[in-house]
Amino acid sequence: MRFFLLFIALSSTALAADWTGFDGCGLYQVKGVGRIIKNTLVIVVNEKTQSEIIFSVPILNGIKLSPYIDRPLEANLQINEAINGANGKGTIQMIKDRLPNPLNPKDTGIQLLTKSECK
């Protein structure tokens, strides 16, 4: 049993490093969780990992995000500014529930759908 748990821990670390990541501005598919941080609605991708990214959304988009607080979600975000460290800003184009797979850490992450120029 200990070997199995160690194998899962090591595998999850290796697989988590395989996410697509941020590649400039554009339309991205993000899989994460909705949260409230410092009274702001945000989408957290790869939560509690070294590759965690927090996306804030405009206040009007908060209406779309509010039903997903503390719930796994999948969203398409239009990102027009470069990400600053682990923080980004995006406008929600689409959002829906996501059923997480606890045995597959690759079910969270960020993937570029359409590239565009940063403003």
C-alpha positions, 0 to 999 in steps of 0.5 A: 500500500505504501508503494502504491501511495508513493507511486501516485505521489511521484506520478502526479508530480511528473504529470503535473509538469506536463501541462500546456501552459501560457503562450502569450495572449489569446483565447485559452481553455482553463480547467480549475476551480472558482474561488474568492480571494481578497473579496475578488472572484477568481479562477485558480488553475493548478491549485496548491502546486508550483504551477498555480495561476490565478485569473481575475475577471472583470466585475461584470464577468463575476456574475458568470463566475459566481455560481462556480465558487468552490466548484471545479470548472472549465472556462474559455478565457480571453487573455489580452495582457501578459500574465504577471508571475502567477496572476493573470486577467481574462474575460470569460467567454464560456464557463461550465462545470467540470468533473475532476479526476483525482487520479489524473492531475492533468485534468487541470491546466491551461491550453491555448485555443487561439493566439492573438496579439497582446495589448 
